[in-house]
Amino acid sequence: MARVAYLGLGVMGGPMARHLAAAGHSLTVYNRTPAKALEWVANNGHQASPTAAEAVAEAEFVMMCVGGDDDVRQVALGDSGALA
């Protein structure tokens, strides 16, 4: 199974990440609202990272489900974004 970073745990992202976890993948999740990431981990296991950059550091695959152009740019390209 793969080490997956999942960025964005909203209405669509949370369930999609849950399916990956149920399939046996190892997930590190990130959400712009840290409490939401910690809640997801409390309910599903795995781990959360405080930044997108940290979430993707050891990942084999990165998946992102973030709405809004500016939000996508922040998560991907921001100072602590996935591509930082």
N, C-alpha and C positions, 0 to 999 in steps of 0.2 A: 504494500500500500504506500501511498505517497504522503510526503509532508506538504501540507497545503496552508497557505496564508489566505484567509478570507477577510476582505475589507468591505465593511458595510453590513450591518445586521438589522436592517429595517424590515418592513412588511414582507418584502420578497427575499432579501438577503439572509435573514435569520433562518427561515425554513430551508433555503437552499444549502446553507452551511450545515444544518442539522442532518440533511440527507447524506452529505459527504461524510459526516462523522459516523452515521449509522452504517455506512458502507465500509467502515473500517479505516478510513484515512485519519491521519494525525493532523489536527487543525490548530493553528494559531489564529485567533480572530482579533480584529481591530474595528473599533467604531469611534466616530468623532465624539460621541457621548460615551465616555468611559464606563459609566454605570451600566449602560446597555450591554457592553461587552462582558462585564463582570457578571451580570445577570444571566447572559447566555451561557457562560462557563459554569455557573452554579447549577444550571438546569441540564447541561449537556456534557460537562466535563471538558477536557482539553485545556488550552491556556489562552490568555489574552495578553496583548502587548499594548503599552501606552502610546506607541506611535506606529504609523504604517511602516516606516523604515525598519523598525525592530521586528515587526511581524513578518516581513518578507525576507529577513536576513538569512534564515536557514531553510527557506521553502524551496521545494522542487517546482511547485506550481503556485501561481498567484491568481486569485479570482477576486473581482471587485463588483459590487452591486451598490452603486452610489448614484442618486438622482441629482440632476442639475449640473450644468456645465462647470460652474464655478466650484462646486463641491468636488467634482471629479478632478479638476485641476489641483485643488488643495491636497486631496488625498494622494494623488500621483506625483505632483511636482512641487509641493510645498516644502518648506525647510526640513521637515521631518517626514516627508512623503515617501511613497514606495520607491521612487526613483532617485531619492536624495543621495 
